[in-house]
Amino acid sequence: MGLGLPEVLVILVVLLLVFGANKIPQLGDAVGKCIRNFKKASASDDSIDVTPKEREQARLPPSGQQSAASPPTAEKKV
């Protein structure tokens, strides 16, 4: 149960009619680069740790609130 030669030919003719003869090589190149980058990204075991460190987390107040240790910001009057 796969794609036979007639089905592949129909798909290629439809792609040729939709995108035109000049865009088909560019489209194939873009798909190839996309697959290559996906394989490269999934093969690497490097993972980025985005969790904040305890020291930095304790130093920063929750968003939208000021801590008692930090002075309030003064507005400049022009």
C-alpha positions in Angstrom: 0.0 0.0 0.0 2.2 2.8 -1.2 2.4 5.3 -4.0 2.8 3.8 -7.4 4.2 5.4 -10.5 0.8 6.8 -11.7 0.1 8.5 -8.4 3.6 10.1 -8.3 3.2 11.4 -11.8 -0.1 12.9 -11.0 1.4 14.6 -7.9 4.3 15.9 -10.0 2.0 17.3 -12.7 -0.1 19.1 -10.1 3.0 20.6 -8.5 4.2 21.7 -11.8 0.9 23.4 -12.6 0.6 25.1 -9.2 4.2 26.3 -8.7 5.6 26.5 -12.2 8.8 25.1 -13.6 11.0 27.8 -12.1 9.9 27.3 -8.5 10.2 23.5 -8.3 14.0 23.4 -7.9 13.8 26.2 -5.2 11.0 24.3 -3.4 13.0 21.1 -3.4 16.1 22.9 -2.1 14.1 24.4 0.7 12.6 21.1 1.7 16.0 19.5 1.6 17.5 22.2 3.9 14.6 21.8 6.2 15.0 18.1 6.6 18.8 18.4 7.0 18.4 21.0 9.7 15.7 18.9 11.5 18.0 15.8 11.5 20.9 17.9 12.7 18.9 19.4 15.5 17.4 16.1 16.6 20.7 14.2 16.5 22.5 16.6 18.9 22.1 15.7 22.6 22.8 19.3 23.8 20.0 20.5 25.8 19.7 24.1 27.1 18.8 24.4 30.7 16.5 27.4 31.1 15.6 27.0 34.8 16.8 29.9 36.9 19.5 29.3 39.4 18.4 29.5 43.1 20.7 32.4 43.8 19.4 34.5 41.0 15.8 33.6 41.7 16.1 34.7 45.4 17.6 38.0 44.3 14.9 38.9 41.8 11.4 39.9 43.1 8.3 38.5 41.5 7.3 40.3 38.4 5.1 43.4 39.0 6.2 43.7 42.7 9.0 45.6 44.3 11.0 44.1 47.1 11.6 45.9 50.4 15.3 46.0 49.7 15.1 47.9 46.4 14.4 51.6 46.6 11.4 52.9 44.6 12.1 54.4 41.3 11.9 58.1 41.1 10.1 59.7 38.1 12.0 62.4 36.2 10.2 65.7 35.8 11.2 67.7 32.8 
